Amino acid sequence: MTAEQAVALIPDGARICMALGVAQPPAILAALAARAAAGEIEGASLYYLLSTSVAGHTVLRRDLRHRLRPISLFHSAVERAIDVEAAAIGDRDVDLIPVAFSRVPRMLRDEVGVDTLVTQVAPPDENGDFSLGTNVDYAHGAARSCARVIVEVNRHMPRTGGNGTIPLSAVTAIVEHDRPLPEIPSAARRPEDEAIGAIIAGLIDDGACLQMGIGAVPEAVCAALHAHRHLGIHSELMTPGLAALMQAGIVDNSRKVNHPGQTIFTFAMGDRQFYEFLDGNPDVAAHPVDYVNDVAVIARNPNMVSVNATLEVDLHGACNSEGMNGRQYSAAGGQLDFVRGASASVGGKSIIACHATAARGTVSRIVPRLSGPVTTPRNDVHIVVTEFGAADLRGKSLTQRGEALIAIAHPRFRDELTAQLYARRSGL
């Protein structure tokens, strides 16, 4: 049916699960936005992670918020821009539910009770099953619990192996719309990124299993790994940098205990060549996020190394990876899932990375106290890396942790941080 016919099936008050990232369906979302603009739907809510401009230009428009209420589980640049605009006119920020990525499918099913899934899929196979392609994540669970499953079939969506299909019998409406997937350009790398990448690469042994985030630092780490051998991948996010390691033979997944020989992920973002690499590739497999990000599943692979970014680290090692200047910047995502999974792995390492400074060098990211929420508690943090070195916090007292972190802070802030460290009278 048409996108307009499909969204007409969504009732007032619907709790809609919108796909993550590149799987957000442009035709369906445009039709839903038009329906809201015409006053034909009221009281609906949108639950989602990591929106793109596809959603930003349609269902997340500010003028529609009284009919389509956005509830983010992980902010992107779209929500940050909306919040800036809202502050200027005295409107409300985009609301957010704090939740670990691994728990999102259960939360959407049991606590929110989403009733409608909208997502892009690859064309059906010979059995009529649709591949969720780049985005198995929480869409897989939603497709099995929602009363309405509305799919936008796009021939540009890669078909991925693993456990990421929707059977035809579960689908309520099919919209056909071919449009190239959004492409995420590689981040421009600065000298600090290259320095951090080299330090982290030096902490990774041959045969390790990797989890990487997105951005300049993970790309710099991947670029610095080209002398390594027999690496594996078990990552919530699959990126072009990780794909390049597979194509170069550096990642062969031969040392993995769980899914040996295969790269495992739950969602992917990149460019057209990257999507072509994923399409029908038997060496990669996409699985639901409540499996990929399960701490016990992550820990099955020995020498698991997680690499995640943060915004600031306090002198005891706690990390704020989601809030800046009193505003939500991103969210917890799967950071703590992989911090704990890597820590539970035999020989595993959890690495948190950040530039030593922000705001063009005027602000230290190593701070006496966090200015936002604790994303990764001090109890869980293992290794912190800046361009000035690595601080291994395991087995260190609060004072020793502070000293180790000050040693990797920017030199211009070290005296001030040292004074703050020794002025504290307790561990709080």
Phi, psi and omega in degrees: 000173178284164177299323180295320177293323182294313183287342175294344178281349183273122186275167170305145177076009181297147173253099192263129173265112179263136182302160181272140166056232188291349179273359178296125192276111188297317182292317180295316182293323177296319180292322179293319177297318179296322179294319178294319180297330179275000180075024184264001174215142182225149169067022179273152177236144179246121178250133187189166169241147164051075180284158174244181180297337177303313177283324182300325182272357183235265190289342181264009177300139184299326183289352180257358191294339178283348177244327177239100184274117179279133175232102185276146171250355177193114182286149171238191177298334179297309181292324179298319178293320178299318182294322177297315179296319181296320180297325182292334183246007178077023179268174181277151172291164170294129182287154183221141171256117176285124183198143173291142183304322183298336185262357185301313181302317180293318180298314180298324182282309192268329187254321177274319182072047179301143184240353183220129174249132172236125184202162171270150177219163173280160177304151184293152175275189184295342178266357182086009179274139178260131175276134175284354170061243184287346191223083174277310174017246181266350181295328181299312179291320181297324180296339182261352181241340183282145177290331180233127177238110184247118186245145175250110184278124185226119182294345177278348178285123180292148173269122182246149177277183181107227181231073187216045180243156172243123178289149179306325183295340181270352188267132179272318184213144180240126175243129178261125182201108180268121179207133178306141180292151174303137179255136181256108183292152176296139180289141176292128183266134178262167178305324179297322178296316180297320179295316179296317179301318180293320179296314181295318178302325178291343178268353184260125180271157170304141179087357179291158176250131193251144162234130181230149172271201180245152177124185187293319182295309177302323178295323177293323176298312180302318180295334182270002185260011189285357172261000181275167181219151172058037176282160175234170179225126167220100192219141175298323182249132173255133186230165175301326178298318177290321177299321179298325177293325175293315182295331179275357180082003180285321171264117173234356177059022185284340183261002180287143174269321178263122184057055177300140179085356182232142169276131183246135177208172177240334170211161187221146176215137180181215180247182185300317180299324178294317178296324177294324177298321182287328189299113177067014183281115183289349182272357177235146181216132180257135181227162178300152185292330179288351170263307184301320184264008176293126184304318181294323179292315178303317186288348180295331178275125177291158178056040176287131179237118175256137179234115182226154182262156175221166179266325178201154180230131178274174188290354174258354176106354177291145186241134169254112183247014189220351182228140178220137174052039177077008181234152175292129180255315177219245173183185184291324182054221181257015185304307183292328175306311184279331173302313182286324178295315178295322180295328180277348179285142176295118182077010185285160178222133174251124184240128174249128185239147172198156169296152180292334182226167173225177178052051178056040174085003184269348184230133176279139174273344168272118190230155176298316179221147180291147177261359181219194184292156175276110178275314177238116183294157181300330179298333187261341186288134182254286183241132175247134183234132165236181178294350181261001176141190182238138177242113177270114187266355182296133176074008182259144175289174180299317179294316179296323176298312179302316180296319180293321180288323177298327180294339178251005173284166176296137183307328183291344181254358189292319180297315180297317179295322179296318177298319179295320180299311185279348176281342180291141182255355180208179179273009183270000000 
